[in-house]
Amino acid sequence: MATTRIMPLHIGKGRTESRAISKIIDYVANPQKTDHGRLITGYECDSRVADAQFTLAKRKYIAVTGRVRGADDVIAYHVRQSFCPGEITPEEANRLGMEFAKRFTKGKHAFIVCTHIDKAHIHNHIIWSSVNLECDRKFRNFWGSTRAVRRLSDTICIENGLSIVENPKPHGKSYDQWLGDQAKPSHRELLRVAIDNALAQKPADLEELLKLLRESGCEISKRGKSYRLKLPGWSKVSRLDSLGKGYTLEDLLAVLAGQKEHTPRRKPVKQADPRKVNLLVDIQAKLQAGKGAGYARWAKVFNLKQMAQTVNYLTEHNLLEYAVLEEKAAAVTAYHNELSAKIKAAEKRMAEIAVLRTHIINYAKTRDTYVAYRKAGYSKKFREEHEEEILLHQAAKNAFDDMGVKKLPKVKELQAEYARLLEEKKKTYAEYRHSREEMRELLAAKANVDRLMSMEIEHSFEQESNRTFAKESI
């Protein structure tokens, strides 16, 4: 499930604008967390010099509008977007982060998306400049922006088949609620269990029921007409009427009088997901690794269930002949790899277009400054006064050389190509997800069949060896 949080970034005490931006960017662009920078993507900026670009945009905004704020000025915005462990790949998370940022800022602000993989849950850090691309307006954080961020993130997750937090509460969830079925039982749940156990002993009346509860360690007191209960180890009491339907004083008296039957309260059981084909357990390898006889018994039952599931899968898909299964698995794998290569090629070209477009814009914006710098004889004083513009210009020229660009393309042509690639990638990715699931199930089924055939061959060889040995002994 994806969770989000938006954080405005202020200048703070003792920090310049440039230092404040570079500090947060240095953190989110940590090579150890982003697979050596592979999972960093920029929009209308180069992540390597994003701090300089954001600072330059801020200064241009001040020059254009004349608006200057104090230390409470917001220089950028930071959104953290986390995903459920095991549900998404780093590349997909980075793509969704780009899509979220572009839709939330409406493509009017430069931003970078850094996907961190150092935790069990893959998460994005998205930072966008508070100043728009034209440097004449700023992003205004509005009332309810946190809800808007969450809703957009949830919409994107649903569009891509990912889970979300259903009906989130305004003040968040408690730790036990977040743990769900893995949470420790609450005081009221334990009290309900104690009452269930006491009623199972068929007490004649309320006094006998209370006596059984006291014998089990429950402290009982009465205030007015309300009974208060507390189990050992708990500091606060719980009223009997707060335990819910079936456990109020009226309900218990009706049960004791024989007017109704008591139904123990149970947590709702989630419906299990459709079972998929899983690989068989190598029991011998596990025993050699130190597993005991109990694990071996469990593994045998598990393998039997998985083989039954494998046979059902093969029957449903008409793959009972091994040659057909092998051919189908190879075809699906090849198709999946083809789609994967197509997506990677599109992503690579889109990244090149984004970087190239950014450098073309920076090159055009800083060209006059660099020409003046050259005419000034590369003066140190001039460079100190216009260092950020000069750095951006030099970075653009170096990028053109690295890409082998001789003639700069038009920005509109790059935008059109980027939009076309993005549309193709979305269509391809839907097919990619479907083929991935199909490939996994087919390969698992084939691996189980291969293992079963190998076990049968080993068993036949062992029987033949035993017969040969018996004949030689005679």
N, C-alpha and C positions, 0 to 999 in steps of 0.2 A: 504494500500500500504506500502511496506517495504522501509525504508530509512536507509542509512548507513553512518558511518563516522569512519575513521581510525586515531588514534592518537599515535605517538611514545611517550614513557615515558622515560624521562631523569632523571639523578640523581638529578640535581638541586643544588642550593647553600645551604650549611649547612645541607645536608641530606646524610646519608650513604646509601649504596645499599639496605640493609635490611629495613631501615626505609622508603625509597622511595617506595619499593614494597608493604610493609605492609600497608602503608597509603592508596594507591588506592584500595587494596584488602579489607581493612576494610570498605571502602565506598561502593563498589559494592556488598559486602556480608552482607549488613545491614539486620538484621533479620526482621525489620519492613517492608522492601521493598520486601523481598524474601519469604514471608510466613513462617517466623521463620526458614529459611534455607532450606525449602523443595524444593525450586526452584534453588538450587545451585548444579551444576554437574561438576565434574572434570575429566580430561583425563590425565593419566600418572602422576597424582598428587592428593594429598588430600587437599581440599580447606581449611581445618583447619590449615594446616601448609604449605600452598603453598608458602608463602613468604620465609620461610626457605629453601624450596626445590629449588625455583628459584635462591636464593642467593648461595646455594651450587653448583648448576649447573654452575653459572657464575664463581665461584672460580675454579672449575675443568677445565673450558674452559681456564682460564688464565694459569693454571698449565700445561695443555696439549699443548697449542699453544704458550704460552709466549706473547700473544698480550694483551697490556694494553692501554686503552684509557683514556682520561681525563673526565672532568665533562660533556662533551657532549655525553658521551656513552649512548646508548639506552639499558635499562635493560629489557624492556618488551614492548609489543604493546597492545593497547586498541582499540577495535572496538565496536561502539554502533550501534545496529540494532533495529529499531523501526517498529512497525506494526500498521496498520489502526485500530482505536478503534472498538471493537465489531466483528472483523473478525477472531480472533484466541484466543485459550485458553492459559493460562499460561504454561501448560504442553507441548502443541504443540509448543509454541514459544521456550521453553527451548530445545526441541528436534531439532528444526530447527537451533538453535544457535550452538548446538553440531555438527550437520551435516555440517554447514557452516565452523566452525573452523577446523574441521578435514580435510575437502577438501581443504581449503585454505592453511593450513600448511602442507598438505600431510601426516598428522599423525606423523610428525617428531618433533613436539614441544609439551611440556606439556601446558595445558591451563585449565581455569575454565570458566564456563558460568553461570552468575547470571541473572535471569529473574526478573525484577522489575514490580510490580503490583500496585505501589502507585500513578500512573498517569492514565488518561483515556486511553492512548495508552500504551499497553504492550510493553516493550522493553528489549533487552538483553544487558548486558555488558560482553564482551568477552575479557579476558586477557591471552595472551600467552607469555611464556618465550622467550626472544630473542635468547637463546642458545638452540640448538637441544638436543635430548635425549642422543646422544653419546658424547655431550660436546666437539665436535671438530669443529663445525661450528656455525655461527650465521645467523639469519634471516636478510636479507638485504632488506630494504625498497626500492622499485624500482620506476622509473618514470612511472606514470600512475597507481600506486597501488590503488588509490582511485576509479578509474574506474573499475579496476579488482575486487575490493571488492563489488562494486555495481552490477556488472554483475553476479558474482557468487551468491550473495544474491537474485537477480531477478530470476536467473535460478532455484534456490531452491524453491522460492515462486511459480513460475509457475508450477513446478513439483507437488506442493502440493495444487494447486487450489487457491492461494492467489493473490490479486491484486498487481500491481507494478506501479511505476511512469513511464508513457509512455513518451518517448523522452525527458528525462531530459536535461535542458540547462546547459552548463558548469558552469555558474555563478549563478545557482539556480533560483528559481522563486520569483517574488515579492509577497508580502503578499496578494494582491488582486487576483493575479493569483492562489495562493494556495487556497484561499477561494472559487474560482470558482463562481457558481451561487449566493452564499451568499455575494459576494463582492459588495461594493458600486460602482455605475456607475462612469466611468471616465469622465473627462471634455469633451472629444471628443464624448462620447456616449450621454451626455446631450445636446451637440450642435446639434447632428444629430436629437434628439427628437425635439428640438426647431425648426429646419428647417422643419421637418415633419409636425409639428403643423401649421407653417406659410404657407406651401404649401397647406395644407388642406383648407385654406381660399381662395384659387384660386386667387392669386395676378396676376395682368395683366403683370407686367414686373419685371425686377431685382430691380429697385428702390423701388417698392412697397413691394417686398419681404424683402429687407433690412429694410424698414420702420417697417414692422411687427415684425422683429427680434428685432429692437431697442425698440419697445413698450413692448416687453416681457422681457426687461431688459438686452439684449445682447449688449455689446459694440463692435462697428465695426470700424476698421481703414483700411487704404489701404497703402501698400508700393509697389510702382511700379505697376505691374499688379495683385499683390496678395492681396486678402482680408484676414484680420486677425480678429478673433472673440474671445470674452472673456465674460463668464457669471459671474454674481455677486458671490463673495466668492472665486474666483479662481485668482491666482496671475499671471499666465502666459497665453499668448494668444496662439491660435491655428490657423494655416493657413487653409483656406477653402479647399485647395487641399490636406491637410493631413487627411481629414475626410473619405477618401476612395471612392470606386466606387459608383456612384449615387449621390455624394455630391460635386463633383468638379464643378468649375465654368462652364465648358463646359456642364456637365450633367444638371445643373440647368437651364442654358439658353435654352437647348433643351427642357426641361420640360415646361418652361414658354412659349416657341414658339409653343407648342403643337406637337412637333415632336416625343416625347416619353412620356411614363407614368412613374411617380415616384413610386418606390417600397421602402417603409420604410425598413431600415435594422434592422434585428432582430438577436438576439443571437441564435446559433444553439441549438435546443432542443435535449437533450439526450433521447434516446429511453428507455422507462421504462422497468425495469426488469419484467419477468413474475410474475403475481400476485400469491401470496400464500395464503393459508387459514389462517386467523387471528381469534383470539378469540373474541367473542361478548363482547360488553361493558355492564357492570352491571349498567344500567341507574339509578335505584333507589338508589343504594349505592353511586353513584357519586353525586346525588342530596342531599342525606343526608350529604355528605362530604362538601357541600357548593357550588356545581356547580349550574349555573343558567338555565333559560329556553332555552337560546341560545345553551348551551352545549347539553341539552336534545334533541333539534331538530337535531343537528348535529349527535348525537349518534344514533338516530333512523334511519337516512339515512345510517350511517355507518353499523349498524347491518343488515339492509336490503341487502346491497351490499355483506356483508360477508356471509349471509345465501345463497344468490344466488351463490356465489363462492363455498360455501360448497357443495351445491347440484350439481354443475357442477363437482366438484372433485369426489364426490361419484358416480356420473353417469359414469364418464370416467373410474373409477377403479372398476366398478361393485360391489359397496358396499351399495346398497340401502336398503338391509335388515340389521336391527340393530344387529342381532346375528352374521352375517358375519363380520360386521364392528368391533364389540367388539372382536371377535376371532382374526381378522387380527391385530388389535392394540395390543392385548396382545402378539401375536406371534412376531411381529416386535420389541416390547419393550424388550422381553426376549432375542431375538437375539442380539439386541444392547447392552444390559447389559453383555451378554456373551462375545462379542467382546471387550467391555471395560475392563472386568476383565482379559481377555487374554493379552491385551496390557499392563495393569498395572503390571501383573505378569512378563511379559518380561522386562519391564522397571526396575522393582525392581531387577531382577536377573542381568541385564546388569549393573546397578549401583553397585551391589555387586561385580561383576567381575572386573569392572574398579577400585574400591577401593582396592580389594584384589590384583590385578595385580600390582598396584602402590606400595602397602606395601611390596609385595614380592621383587620387584626390589630394593626398598629402604633398605629392610632388608639385601639383599645380598651385596649391595654397602657399607653399613656402618657396616657390621658384624666385619671386622678386627679392625676397630676403637673401637667398643664397647668391643671386647675381650681385646684389649690393655688397655682400660679404667678399665676393671675389674681386670686385672693383676696389674694395678697401684694402686689397693686398693681404687678405686673410688675417686681418687685424685681430689680435687677442682681445682687445677691448670690445670690438664689435661682436665677437663670438660670445663673450660673456653676457652681453646685453640681449642676444638673440640665440642663445644656446639651444633652446628646445626646438625652435624652427629649423635650425641648421642640422640638428640631430635627426629630425624627421626627414629632411630632404636627403641627407646622406644615407639613411636607412632605406629610403625608397630607391635610390640609385643602386645601392648594393643588392637589393631584392631583384631589380630588373636584370642585373648582371647574372645573379644566381639562376634566374629563370630563363635566361637566354632571350630576353625580350629585346628586340631591335627597334620595333615600331610599336608605340603604345596604342592599344585598341581603344575604341570608344566605350565609355562607361555604360551607355544604354545597351550596347551590344552584349556586354558582360552581364548586365542585369537580366536581359532576355534569356541568355544561355543558362544562367543560374536558375531562373524560374522554371525553365523547361526540364533541367536536370532534377530539380526538387520534385516536380510532379511525377516524373518517371520513377524516381526513387521511392516515392510513397506507394505507387502501384506495385512496384517490384517487391517492396518489403512485406506487403500483405501476402503475396505468394511465398515469400521466403519463410515467414513464420509457419505457414501451413506445411510447407515441404520439410521444415526442420522437425516438426512433431511426427510427421509420417516417416521420415528417415530414422528417427530415434526408435520408434516402435518396430519398424522392419528390421533394423540391425540387431535390436535386442532379441526379437523372435528368432532370427537366423543364428545368432550366437548361442541361444538356448538349444536349438536343434543341433548345431555343430557339436556342442558339448555333450548332448545326449548320445549322438552317434559315436563320439569318441569314447564315451563311457562303455557303450555296448561293444565296441571293438576291443577295448582293453579287457572287458569281462570275457569275451569269446577267446581272446588270446590266453588269458589266465586259465580258462577251462581246458583248452587244448594242451597247454603246458602241463597241467595236472594229469591229464590222460596219458600223455607221453611219458611222464615220470613214473606213473603207475605201471605202464607196460614194461618199462626198463627194469623196474624193481622186481617184477615177476620173472 
